[in-house]
Amino acid sequence: MDTRQAYNSWAAQYDTNLNKTRDLEAQALRATLAPIPMEHYLEIGCGTGKNTEWLVTRAQAITAVDLSEAMLAKAKAKINSPTVQFIQADITTPWTFTQGLYDVVGFSLVLEHIENLPAVFEKVAAVLKPGGYVYIGELHPFKQYSGSKARFETEAGIQVVECFTHHISDFIDAGKKHGLLLADMEEYFDNGDRQEIPRILTLLLKKG
């Protein structure tokens, strides 16, 4: 299913249905970004605001972007803060939504829906301060290899969102092309069980 259409349909139940990927990525983002000072944060894929609620306690100004109008409506209903600007945008088109330069640009469960990583990373590098960070939290490629994809149930049956498989090296290489170098990488497992396939991959890239 087309990404925008899918998330518009998913929005009504996104916060309430069982979703281990959503919940573990939220934990991963907090663990990764807690030590990093930030004034200006660009949140790509803010969804219903699951991470925005935490980010408003850390950043002085947040540009929160999502492709789905319905997901944004949920986020706006939760978060009433003058420090957050919510914007509907397609990140594969020119970035007219940015407000100056950012300390951190974050992607939460977004890049699996983007085919051309280098094109997006080029845009990231242009809006990131020197020494700034890129946070990436994604469904682990190992999960994708085993057939996992973003999906949700409707009365018409299970809807699968259009996804692209990116290997870990794809993220690292795309960043490197635009001066974004790997600073940290972590894997997160269901219930912390490292005998199982990891569910979430996080990458932290730094602009030189």
C-alpha positions as YAML, in Angstrom:
chain: A
units: angstrom
residues:
- id: 1
  name: MET
  ca: [0.00, 0.00, 0.00]
- id: 2
  name: ASP
  ca: [1.18, 3.55, -0.76]
- id: 3
  name: THR
  ca: [2.93, 4.98, 2.30]
- id: 4
  name: ARG
  ca: [0.84, 8.13, 2.71]
- id: 5
  name: GLN
  ca: [-2.43, 6.31, 2.23]
- id: 6
  name: ALA
  ca: [-1.36, 3.54, 4.58]
- id: 7
  name: TYR
  ca: [-0.40, 5.80, 7.47]
- id: 8
  name: ASN
  ca: [-3.52, 7.90, 7.02]
- id: 9
  name: SER
  ca: [-5.51, 4.68, 7.44]
- id: 10
  name: TRP
  ca: [-3.32, 3.42, 10.30]
- id: 11
  name: ALA
  ca: [-3.48, 6.65, 12.33]
- id: 12
  name: ALA
  ca: [-6.76, 5.88, 14.11]
- id: 13
  name: GLN
  ca: [-5.33, 2.76, 15.75]
- id: 14
  name: TYR
  ca: [-1.58, 3.45, 15.67]
- id: 15
  name: ASP
  ca: [-1.29, 4.41, 19.34]
- id: 16
  name: THR
  ca: [-3.52, 1.67, 20.69]
- id: 17
  name: ASN
  ca: [-2.71, -1.50, 18.78]
- id: 18
  name: LEU
  ca: [0.07, -3.88, 19.83]
- id: 19
  name: ASN
  ca: [3.24, -2.71, 18.11]
- id: 20
  name: LYS
  ca: [6.57, -3.96, 19.45]
- id: 21
  name: THR
  ca: [8.52, -2.10, 16.78]
- id: 22
  name: ARG
  ca: [6.94, 1.26, 17.65]
- id: 23
  name: ASP
  ca: [7.52, 0.79, 21.37]
- id: 24
  name: LEU
  ca: [11.10, -0.50, 21.15]
- id: 25
  name: GLU
  ca: [12.16, 2.25, 18.76]
- id: 26
  name: ALA
  ca: [10.83, 4.82, 21.23]
- id: 27
  name: GLN
  ca: [13.05, 3.27, 23.92]
- id: 28
  name: ALA
  ca: [16.01, 3.19, 21.54]
- id: 29
  name: LEU
  ca: [15.65, 6.85, 20.60]
- id: 30
  name: ARG
  ca: [15.62, 7.94, 24.23]
- id: 31
  name: ALA
  ca: [18.66, 5.80, 25.08]
- id: 32
  name: THR
  ca: [20.60, 7.08, 22.07]
- id: 33
  name: LEU
  ca: [19.80, 10.78, 22.35]
- id: 34
  name: ALA
  ca: [19.72, 11.24, 26.13]
- id: 35
  name: PRO
  ca: [23.45, 12.14, 26.35]
- id: 36
  name: ILE
  ca: [23.36, 14.53, 23.36]
- id: 37
  name: PRO
  ca: [22.67, 18.24, 23.95]
- id: 38
  name: MET
  ca: [20.34, 19.76, 21.38]
- id: 39
  name: GLU
  ca: [18.71, 23.11, 20.80]
- id: 40
  name: HIS
  ca: [17.19, 22.61, 17.37]
- id: 41
  name: TYR
  ca: [15.85, 19.21, 16.34]
- id: 42
  name: LEU
  ca: [14.41, 18.12, 13.00]
- id: 43
  name: GLU
  ca: [12.13, 15.13, 13.54]
- id: 44
  name: ILE
  ca: [11.42, 13.21, 10.34]
- id: 45
  name: GLY
  ca: [8.52, 10.82, 10.76]
- id: 46
  name: CYS
  ca: [7.00, 12.31, 13.90]
- id: 47
  name: GLY
  ca: [3.87, 10.21, 13.39]
- id: 48
  name: THR
  ca: [1.44, 10.57, 16.27]
- id: 49
  name: GLY
  ca: [4.05, 12.26, 18.44]
- id: 50
  name: LYS
  ca: [5.33, 9.21, 20.34]
- id: 51
  name: ASN
  ca: [8.84, 10.64, 20.38]
- id: 52
  name: THR
  ca: [7.91, 14.31, 20.09]
- id: 53
  name: GLU
  ca: [6.48, 14.18, 23.62]
- id: 54
  name: TRP
  ca: [9.96, 13.33, 24.92]
- id: 55
  name: LEU
  ca: [11.84, 15.62, 22.55]
- id: 56
  name: VAL
  ca: [9.98, 18.72, 23.80]
- id: 57
  name: THR
  ca: [11.65, 18.13, 27.16]
- id: 58
  name: ARG
  ca: [15.09, 18.21, 25.53]
- id: 59
  name: ALA
  ca: [15.09, 20.64, 22.60]
- id: 60
  name: GLN
  ca: [14.30, 24.35, 22.48]
- id: 61
  name: ALA
  ca: [12.80, 24.14, 19.00]
- id: 62
  name: ILE
  ca: [11.50, 21.15, 17.05]
- id: 63
  name: THR
  ca: [10.43, 20.91, 13.43]
- id: 64
  name: ALA
  ca: [8.24, 17.79, 13.36]
- id: 65
  name: VAL
  ca: [7.56, 16.44, 9.88]
- id: 66
  name: ASP
  ca: [5.37, 13.62, 8.64]
- id: 67
  name: LEU
  ca: [3.94, 12.48, 5.31]
- id: 68
  name: SER
  ca: [0.55, 11.61, 6.81]
- id: 69
  name: GLU
  ca: [-1.97, 14.32, 7.62]
- id: 70
  name: ALA
  ca: [-3.91, 11.93, 9.86]
- id: 71
  name: MET
  ca: [-0.85, 11.03, 11.91]
- id: 72
  name: LEU
  ca: [-0.01, 14.71, 12.31]
- id: 73
  name: ALA
  ca: [-3.53, 15.43, 13.52]
- id: 74
  name: LYS
  ca: [-3.02, 12.88, 16.30]
- id: 75
  name: ALA
  ca: [0.31, 14.46, 17.24]
- id: 76
  name: LYS
  ca: [-1.14, 17.97, 17.33]
- id: 77
  name: ALA
  ca: [-3.96, 16.77, 19.60]
- id: 78
  name: LYS
  ca: [-1.38, 15.41, 22.08]
- id: 79
  name: ILE
  ca: [1.22, 18.15, 22.03]
- id: 80
  name: ASN
  ca: [0.43, 21.81, 22.54]
- id: 81
  name: SER
  ca: [3.81, 23.46, 22.75]
- id: 82
  name: PRO
  ca: [5.13, 26.68, 21.19]
- id: 83
  name: THR
  ca: [8.47, 24.94, 20.69]
- id: 84
  name: VAL
  ca: [7.06, 22.47, 18.12]
- id: 85
  name: GLN
  ca: [6.13, 23.22, 14.54]
- id: 86
  name: PHE
  ca: [4.24, 20.39, 12.82]
- id: 87
  name: ILE
  ca: [4.57, 20.18, 9.04]
- id: 88
  name: GLN
  ca: [3.16, 17.78, 6.45]
- id: 89
  name: ALA
  ca: [5.81, 17.05, 3.82]
- id: 90
  name: ASP
  ca: [7.26, 14.42, 1.50]
- id: 91
  name: ILE
  ca: [10.99, 14.18, 2.24]
- id: 92
  name: THR
  ca: [11.75, 12.83, -1.24]
- id: 93
  name: THR
  ca: [10.89, 16.29, -2.63]
- id: 94
  name: PRO
  ca: [12.83, 19.55, -1.98]
- id: 95
  name: TRP
  ca: [13.01, 20.41, 1.72]
- id: 96
  name: THR
  ca: [11.15, 23.71, 1.97]
- id: 97
  name: PHE
  ca: [10.10, 22.99, 5.57]
- id: 98
  name: THR
  ca: [13.42, 23.45, 7.37]
- id: 99
  name: GLN
  ca: [14.12, 26.35, 9.74]
- id: 100
  name: GLY
  ca: [17.85, 27.14, 9.61]
- id: 101
  name: LEU
  ca: [20.39, 24.57, 10.76]
- id: 102
  name: TYR
  ca: [19.79, 21.74, 13.23]
- id: 103
  name: ASP
  ca: [21.83, 20.12, 15.98]
- id: 104
  name: VAL
  ca: [20.14, 16.76, 15.35]
- id: 105
  name: VAL
  ca: [18.12, 15.33, 12.48]
- id: 106
  name: GLY
  ca: [16.21, 12.22, 13.50]
- id: 107
  name: PHE
  ca: [14.50, 9.49, 11.48]
- id: 108
  name: SER
  ca: [12.15, 7.12, 13.30]
- id: 109
  name: LEU
  ca: [10.87, 4.14, 11.28]
- id: 110
  name: VAL
  ca: [10.98, 6.20, 8.10]
- id: 111
  name: LEU
  ca: [13.86, 5.14, 5.88]
- id: 112
  name: GLU
  ca: [12.46, 1.67, 5.18]
- id: 113
  name: HIS
  ca: [9.86, 3.54, 3.11]
- id: 114
  name: ILE
  ca: [12.50, 5.50, 1.14]
- id: 115
  name: GLU
  ca: [14.17, 3.89, -1.86]
- id: 116
  name: ASN
  ca: [16.98, 6.40, -2.49]
- id: 117
  name: LEU
  ca: [18.96, 6.89, 0.72]
- id: 118
  name: PRO
  ca: [21.82, 9.01, -0.71]
- id: 119
  name: ALA
  ca: [19.36, 11.63, -2.02]
- id: 120
  name: VAL
  ca: [17.85, 12.03, 1.44]
- id: 121
  name: PHE
  ca: [21.22, 12.11, 3.18]
- id: 122
  name: GLU
  ca: [22.34, 14.89, 0.84]
- id: 123
  name: LYS
  ca: [19.41, 16.99, 2.10]
- id: 124
  name: VAL
  ca: [20.25, 16.09, 5.70]
- id: 125
  name: ALA
  ca: [23.86, 17.23, 5.34]
- id: 126
  name: ALA
  ca: [22.68, 20.59, 4.00]
- id: 127
  name: VAL
  ca: [20.57, 21.39, 7.10]
- id: 128
  name: LEU
  ca: [22.83, 19.92, 9.81]
- id: 129
  name: LYS
  ca: [25.23, 22.04, 11.83]
- id: 130
  name: PRO
  ca: [28.93, 21.09, 11.76]
- id: 131
  name: GLY
  ca: [29.38, 18.53, 14.52]
- id: 132
  name: GLY
  ca: [25.66, 17.77, 14.45]
- id: 133
  name: TYR
  ca: [24.17, 14.29, 14.61]
- id: 134
  name: VAL
  ca: [21.81, 12.15, 12.56]
- id: 135
  name: TYR
  ca: [19.75, 9.63, 14.52]
- id: 136
  name: ILE
  ca: [18.33, 6.66, 12.60]
- id: 137
  name: GLY
  ca: [15.98, 4.17, 14.24]
- id: 138
  name: GLU
  ca: [14.75, 1.45, 11.91]
- id: 139
  name: LEU
  ca: [13.29, -2.02, 11.80]
- id: 140
  name: HIS
  ca: [16.46, -4.12, 11.78]
- id: 141
  name: PRO
  ca: [17.41, -5.44, 8.32]
- id: 142
  name: PHE
  ca: [17.59, -8.94, 9.83]
- id: 143
  name: LYS
  ca: [13.86, -8.64, 10.53]
- id: 144
  name: GLN
  ca: [13.26, -7.57, 6.95]
- id: 145
  name: TYR
  ca: [15.28, -10.51, 5.66]
- id: 146
  name: SER
  ca: [12.91, -12.80, 7.56]
- id: 147
  name: GLY
  ca: [9.86, -11.17, 5.98]
- id: 148
  name: SER
  ca: [8.83, -8.54, 8.53]
- id: 149
  name: LYS
  ca: [7.30, -5.33, 7.17]
- id: 150
  name: ALA
  ca: [5.24, -2.45, 8.50]
- id: 151
  name: ARG
  ca: [1.66, -3.74, 8.53]
- id: 152
  name: PHE
  ca: [-1.65, -3.23, 10.29]
- id: 153
  name: GLU
  ca: [-5.06, -4.85, 10.43]
- id: 154
  name: THR
  ca: [-8.26, -3.39, 8.98]
- id: 155
  name: GLU
  ca: [-11.74, -4.75, 8.40]
- id: 156
  name: ALA
  ca: [-10.59, -5.55, 4.87]
- id: 157
  name: GLY
  ca: [-7.64, -7.59, 6.17]
- id: 158
  name: ILE
  ca: [-3.94, -6.98, 6.82]
- id: 159
  name: GLN
  ca: [-2.50, -3.98, 5.00]
- id: 160
  name: VAL
  ca: [1.23, -4.02, 4.21]
- id: 161
  name: VAL
  ca: [3.03, -0.70, 3.74]
- id: 162
  name: GLU
  ca: [5.44, -0.32, 0.83]
- id: 163
  name: CYS
  ca: [8.99, -0.95, 2.11]
- id: 164
  name: PHE
  ca: [12.52, -1.18, 0.77]
- id: 165
  name: THR
  ca: [15.26, -3.31, 2.32]
- id: 166
  name: HIS
  ca: [18.41, -1.39, 3.24]
- id: 167
  name: HIS
  ca: [21.47, -3.22, 4.53]
- id: 168
  name: ILE
  ca: [23.43, -1.72, 7.42]
- id: 169
  name: SER
  ca: [26.23, -0.84, 5.02]
- id: 170
  name: ASP
  ca: [23.73, 1.05, 2.82]
- id: 171
  name: PHE
  ca: [23.03, 3.51, 5.64]
- id: 172
  name: ILE
  ca: [26.72, 3.91, 6.49]
- id: 173
  name: ASP
  ca: [27.81, 4.34, 2.87]
- id: 174
  name: ALA
  ca: [25.02, 6.83, 2.06]
- id: 175
  name: GLY
  ca: [26.02, 8.93, 5.04]
- id: 176
  name: LYS
  ca: [29.72, 8.76, 4.24]
- id: 177
  name: LYS
  ca: [29.08, 10.17, 0.74]
- id: 178
  name: HIS
  ca: [27.83, 13.36, 2.36]
- id: 179
  name: GLY
  ca: [30.27, 13.71, 5.25]
- id: 180
  name: LEU
  ca: [28.08, 11.94, 7.82]
- id: 181
  name: LEU
  ca: [30.26, 9.40, 9.60]
- id: 182
  name: LEU
  ca: [29.22, 6.58, 11.90]
- id: 183
  name: ALA
  ca: [29.59, 7.55, 15.57]
- id: 184
  name: ASP
  ca: [27.57, 4.75, 17.18]
- id: 185
  name: MET
  ca: [25.46, 1.72, 16.32]
- id: 186
  name: GLU
  ca: [23.22, -0.37, 18.56]
- id: 187
  name: GLU
  ca: [20.79, -3.27, 18.22]
- id: 188
  name: TYR
  ca: [17.67, -3.70, 20.34]
- id: 189
  name: PHE
  ca: [16.01, -7.02, 21.07]
- id: 190
  name: ASP
  ca: [12.53, -8.01, 22.22]
- id: 191
  name: ASN
  ca: [12.65, -8.33, 26.02]
- id: 192
  name: GLY
  ca: [16.43, -7.85, 25.81]
- id: 193
  name: ASP
  ca: [16.83, -11.42, 24.51]
- id: 194
  name: ARG
  ca: [20.04, -11.42, 22.49]
- id: 195
  name: GLN
  ca: [19.45, -15.01, 21.40]
- id: 196
  name: GLU
  ca: [16.71, -13.74, 19.10]
- id: 197
  name: ILE
  ca: [16.85, -11.66, 15.91]
- id: 198
  name: PRO
  ca: [17.24, -7.97, 16.84]
- id: 199
  name: ARG
  ca: [14.14, -5.88, 16.19]
- id: 200
  name: ILE
  ca: [15.53, -2.35, 16.05]
- id: 201
  name: LEU
  ca: [18.74, -0.94, 14.58]
- id: 202
  name: THR
  ca: [19.96, 2.50, 15.61]
- id: 203
  name: LEU
  ca: [22.72, 4.43, 13.92]
- id: 204
  name: LEU
  ca: [24.19, 7.72, 15.05]
- id: 205
  name: LEU
  ca: [26.05, 9.62, 12.35]
- id: 206
  name: LYS
  ca: [28.10, 12.77, 12.94]
- id: 207
  name: LYS
  ca: [28.81, 15.60, 10.53]
- id: 208
  name: GLY
  ca: [32.47, 16.49, 10.43]
...
